[in-house]
């Protein structure tokens, strides 16, 4: 089966515009994400999915210069962008990652994809954050069959959910066979290893400067934060954006 990681990216972040091309120890945030993903052994292809908006031409140009496959699609309907990108590259299994995760861990990606593939055809979707967050923010890995993505694309009528690709799947466990692939040896969800705000970027720069390369694991990053709690405090107060679940609760 062709396993394709689709990495969503855009220049128009509301809290940190242009963050995906911001410098992180000598390379853009997006490059750090893609380089780490490239070390995962379970992926057959990596595709950047950006929008058709004019500001995202810079992303398309950057990808072309790098030799990186790039798909351009709907600006707001991210579910449609993923579906169209998956169709364009003939993906059979889609791995969803986001470009603001410069510490995405290839071992975590391989583990989640591996658990998913081992359970086929008895699973439609797997996530590293189900049934709850245990990994740090920024390691999120979601895996789904093209058929599951196609069903969500055809059936989801909630514009807010479609901005996040997979809520229709994980909010409808009666329709989709879901597997949780969370971290089993501790709860590290208090740490933010993502880039969504200036505080997040400042912390990432400290971490990368400390190591001097990008081949360190997420566990090494967490150990660094545990030794330097004042670093972890830099972005500890950042609130993650919420989604409204079918029962009306914010998650």
N, C-alpha and C positions, 0 to 999 in steps of 0.2 A: 504494500500500500504506500502511496506517495504521501509523506508527512510534510506539510508545509507550515512553517512559522510565519504568520502575518503580523507585522509590527506596525501598529498605528502610530502616525506621526503628523504633527501640524505645527505651524509657526504661531498660531493664534491663541495660545494659552492665556486664560484670563488672569491668572495669578502670577505668571512669569512668562511674558511673551518672548518667543524665540528661544525658549529653554533648550529645545532639542539640538540646536546648533551652538549653544553656549559652550565655552571652553572648559574642559575638565582635564587638567593635567596634560595639556598639549594636544587634545583631541576633542571633537564635539561629543556632547552627551550621547547622541545617537550612535556615533562610532563606537563608543564604549559598550553600549548595549549590543550592537551587531557583532562586534569582535568576540564578546563573551558567548553570545548565542552560537556563533560559528564553531565553538569548541564542543557543543553538544553533539553526540554521536547518533542521536535518534532522528535528526532532522534531515530531510532530503533537499530542502530549499528554504531560503529566507526571502520574504518579500516585504518591502516597505509599502504601506498603504497610506497615502496622503490625499489631500483634497484637490479639487479643481480650481480652488481660489487662487488669485494672482500671487498673494504672499507666499504660497507654498510652491511656487516655481523655483524658489531658492532651494527647497528640499529636493525637488526633482532634478535640478541641475547638480546638486551635491551627489545624489545617487548615481547619476550618469557618469560623473567624473570618477567615481569610485568603482564603477562597474557593478553597481548594486541594482537588482531588479526593483522597479518602483511602479506601483499601480496608483492611478489617480481616480478618485471617485467622489461620492456625495459628501458635501461639507459637514452636514449635521447628522444625517442618517448613517451612523457608523455600521449598523447591522447590514445595510445595503452595500456599503463599501467593502465589508469583509466578504459578503456573499459573492459580489462581482469579482473581487480579487481572487477568491478561491476558484471560481469558475474559470477565470482567465489563465490560471496556472495549473489547471486540472488536478487540484488537490483532492485527495480522498479522506485525509485526516487533517484538520486545521488546528494549529496551536496558536492561541492568542497571547501575545505579549505586547507591552506598551513601551514606547520609545523613551519614556522618562524614567526608566529603570536601568541605570548604568551598572548596577550590581546584580543584574539578573544572573543566576548561577547555572551554568551548564549541567551540573550534576542534579540540581533540582529539576530542571527541564527534562533531562533524561529519565529521572525517576518517575515523574508524573506521566510522561509519554509512555514509558515502559509499563507502568501499572495499567494504563489505558489499553495498550495493545495486547497485553496478556489476557485481558478480560473480554476482548472482542469475540463474538458478536453480541455479548450480553451487556454491553455498556454503550451509552450514547455520548456521555459527557463526563469529564473528570476535572477536578480543580484542586489546586494546592491550598485553597482557603475554605474548603468545606470538610466537615460540617461547621467549622469555625476557623478564624485566623489563629495560626500558631507560628508560621514563618513571619519574619519582619515584612512590613510593607515594602514592596519593591521587588519581591521575588515571585509575584503572582504569575501562575502558569495555568492556563485553561486549555483543555484538549477536547475536541468534539469531532464526530463524523461529519462529512459533508451533508449527509442526509439530515442530521439533527440541525445543523446550521440552516439548511434549506427550509426545514419546517418552521423554525423560528422566524426566518425572513418572511415566509408566506403568511404566518398567523399573528405575529406581534403587531398590535395596533396602537401601542403606547409610544409616542414620540420620545418621551424621557427614557424609557427602557432601551429604545433603539439606539440611543446615543452611547449605550454601554455594551452593546452586542449580545450579551448572554443572559440578562435577567429573565427573559421569557423561558429559558431552559431551566434555570435553577429555581425559579419560582413556581414551576409546574412539574414537580417530581412524579405526579401521577401520569404524565405524558412521556417523560424522558427517564431513562435508566442512568442514574447519577452515581458516580464514585468519588468519594472524598480521599484525597491523597495528601493530607496535612502532615506536618512534622510530628513525629511520634515520641521524641525524646526531650520535649520541653516546650514552653510557650514563650516565644520571642516576639510576639506581636506588638509589644510596647515600643519597638524600634522602627524608625522610618528610614529605609534605605532607598528612597525614591526622590525624584526631583520635581516638585510641583510649586515650590515657593523659593524666594531668595534664601530663606533659612536652610531649606533642604540642600540647595546648591552649595552653600557655604560649608555644610557638614561634609558633603561628598568631596569637596576640594581638600578638606583636612584629611580625610581617609585616604584618598589617592596620593596625596603628598607624603603621607606616612609610609606607604608601601613602595612608591616609586614605580609601580607597574600595575597592570590590571588582572593579573592571574591569581590573585588571592581569592579565597572562598568567602561566602557569606558568614561562615562561622568565625573566620579570622577577623572579619570586620566587626562582628558582635563582640568578640573578645577584646578588641581595641576599645570599643565603646564602654565595655564593662570596666576596663582599666582607667578610662577617662570619662567619668559620668558627666563632667561639665560639657563634653562634646555632645553626648546624647541629649542634653538639655537644650541644645541649640534649636532643635525642631520638635521638641517633645509636646509643645502646645498646639501644633498644627492639627486642625480638625479635617478629617477626610470628608469629602462630599458624600451626601447621603442619597439613597434611592428610596422610593416609597414602595413597600411590599404590598401584595394583594390585600393583606389585613389592615392596611393603613399605617403600619409602623414604619419608621425610618430606619434603614439598615445601611 
